Amino acid sequence: ISADARLIHGIHHTLSVWDSPASMRRYLIAAAHKDAMAVFSKIATGRVHGYLAETPPEWSDVHEIWKVNGREV
């Protein structure tokens, strides 16, 4: 549905919104995403967090949600 990126406290965050868990999973297992994740550790470090919600989080909350719930990739 949407994707956005912002720099918060010196950390690049992306926020994507999907119409269903199934559509998000299809993206995650697609060749382009798998290829990107295969080289991720060579170009960056990071944490990810995905969850279901009725509405996307406010950007003012994204960094804290990520700090508390993110997992290393």
Residue frames as qw, qx, qy, qz and C-alpha x, y, z in Angstrom:
[[0.000, 0.888, 0.461, 0.000, 0.00, 0.00, 0.00],
 [0.084, 0.969, -0.153, 0.174, 2.84, 2.37, 0.87],
 [0.824, -0.122, -0.147, 0.533, 6.52, 2.64, 1.70],
 [0.007, -0.963, 0.089, -0.255, 8.44, 5.49, 3.26],
 [0.779, -0.025, -0.297, 0.552, 11.90, 6.06, 4.71],
 [0.170, -0.942, 0.049, -0.285, 13.23, 8.50, 7.26],
 [0.529, 0.280, -0.540, 0.591, 16.43, 9.21, 9.17],
 [0.578, -0.740, -0.117, -0.323, 15.68, 9.15, 12.91],
 [0.610, -0.720, 0.328, 0.045, 18.45, 9.69, 15.48],
 [0.008, 0.670, -0.684, -0.287, 21.02, 8.95, 12.76],
 [0.392, -0.005, 0.918, 0.055, 19.42, 5.63, 11.82],
 [0.361, 0.109, -0.523, -0.764, 17.69, 4.95, 8.50],
 [0.424, 0.195, 0.794, -0.389, 14.20, 3.52, 9.00],
 [0.280, -0.044, -0.635, -0.719, 11.79, 2.23, 6.39],
 [0.433, 0.196, 0.655, -0.588, 8.10, 1.71, 6.99],
 [0.255, 0.007, -0.735, -0.628, 6.08, -0.39, 4.58],
 [0.551, 0.131, 0.496, -0.658, 2.36, -1.04, 4.77],
 [0.086, 0.037, -0.916, -0.390, 0.82, -4.10, 3.16],
 [0.604, -0.149, -0.191, -0.759, -2.79, -5.03, 2.43],
 [0.938, -0.243, -0.071, -0.239, -2.38, -8.49, 3.98],
 [0.576, -0.574, 0.574, 0.099, 0.18, -10.71, 5.70],
 [0.833, 0.238, 0.464, 0.188, 0.15, -12.92, 2.59],
 [0.501, 0.839, 0.022, 0.212, 1.20, -10.06, 0.29],
 [0.213, -0.867, 0.446, -0.068, 4.03, -9.15, 2.65],
 [0.753, -0.272, 0.590, 0.101, 5.21, -12.77, 2.74],
 [0.774, 0.538, 0.276, 0.185, 5.14, -12.97, -1.08],
 [0.227, 0.928, -0.235, 0.181, 7.46, -9.96, -1.17],
 [0.483, -0.701, 0.522, -0.058, 9.76, -11.41, 1.48],
 [0.768, -0.096, 0.612, 0.160, 10.29, -14.65, -0.45],
 [0.636, 0.767, 0.075, -0.039, 10.55, -13.02, -3.89],
 [0.831, 0.198, 0.010, 0.521, 13.88, -13.24, -5.69],
 [0.222, 0.745, -0.081, 0.624, 14.62, -9.49, -5.52],
 [0.518, -0.756, 0.190, -0.352, 14.24, -9.37, -1.73],
 [0.950, -0.240, 0.111, 0.169, 16.19, -12.60, -1.22],
 [0.694, 0.438, -0.032, 0.570, 19.02, -11.25, -3.39],
 [0.042, -0.804, 0.150, -0.574, 19.10, -8.00, -1.43],
 [0.728, -0.627, 0.184, -0.207, 19.18, -9.80, 1.92],
 [0.951, 0.054, -0.012, 0.304, 21.99, -12.07, 0.70],
 [0.544, 0.406, -0.121, 0.724, 24.31, -9.06, 0.39],
 [0.339, -0.878, -0.167, -0.294, 22.86, -7.01, 3.26],
 [0.746, -0.605, 0.017, 0.280, 25.61, -7.90, 5.73],
 [0.670, 0.116, 0.184, 0.710, 28.24, -6.66, 3.24],
 [0.162, 0.520, 0.209, 0.812, 26.71, -3.19, 2.96],
 [0.369, -0.572, 0.057, -0.731, 24.88, -2.53, 6.22],
 [0.152, -0.088, -0.888, 0.425, 23.89, -3.65, 9.67],
 [0.399, -0.240, -0.132, -0.875, 20.42, -3.55, 10.98],
 [0.207, 0.165, 0.858, -0.439, 17.40, -4.73, 12.77],
 [0.314, -0.209, -0.588, -0.716, 13.91, -5.48, 11.50],
 [0.221, 0.207, 0.760, -0.575, 10.49, -5.64, 13.05],
 [0.323, -0.155, -0.587, -0.726, 7.20, -6.57, 11.46],
 [0.118, 0.237, 0.822, -0.505, 3.79, -6.80, 13.02],
 [0.054, -0.553, -0.715, -0.424, 0.08, -6.66, 12.34],
 [0.035, -0.348, -0.395, 0.850, -1.85, -3.50, 13.20],
 [0.308, 0.739, 0.591, -0.096, -5.08, -1.81, 12.25],
 [0.260, 0.965, -0.007, 0.046, -3.17, 1.37, 11.37],
 [0.698, 0.373, -0.283, 0.543, 0.51, 2.11, 10.70],
 [0.530, -0.566, -0.301, 0.555, 2.52, 3.53, 13.60],
 [0.092, 0.995, 0.007, -0.028, 3.17, 7.24, 13.75],
 [0.644, 0.541, -0.310, 0.442, 6.69, 8.19, 12.68],
 [0.208, -0.719, 0.402, -0.527, 7.18, 9.65, 16.15],
 [0.818, -0.355, 0.365, -0.268, 6.83, 6.09, 17.55],
 [0.883, 0.398, -0.247, -0.026, 8.77, 4.11, 14.93],
 [0.326, 0.602, -0.633, 0.362, 12.25, 4.41, 16.47],
 [0.429, -0.381, 0.631, -0.522, 11.12, 3.28, 19.92],
 [0.928, 0.110, 0.144, -0.325, 9.11, 0.36, 18.49],
 [0.754, 0.517, -0.389, 0.113, 12.19, -0.68, 16.51],
 [0.055, 0.585, -0.674, 0.448, 14.54, -0.36, 19.52],
 [0.609, -0.251, 0.559, -0.504, 12.30, -2.47, 21.75],
 [0.865, 0.176, 0.383, -0.273, 11.16, -5.11, 19.26],
 [0.575, 0.686, -0.396, -0.205, 13.68, -5.22, 16.41],
 [0.905, -0.216, 0.328, 0.163, 15.75, -8.32, 15.72],
 [0.173, -0.653, 0.550, 0.491, 19.23, -8.35, 14.21],
 [0.866, 0.475, 0.127, -0.094, 19.59, -9.37, 10.56]]
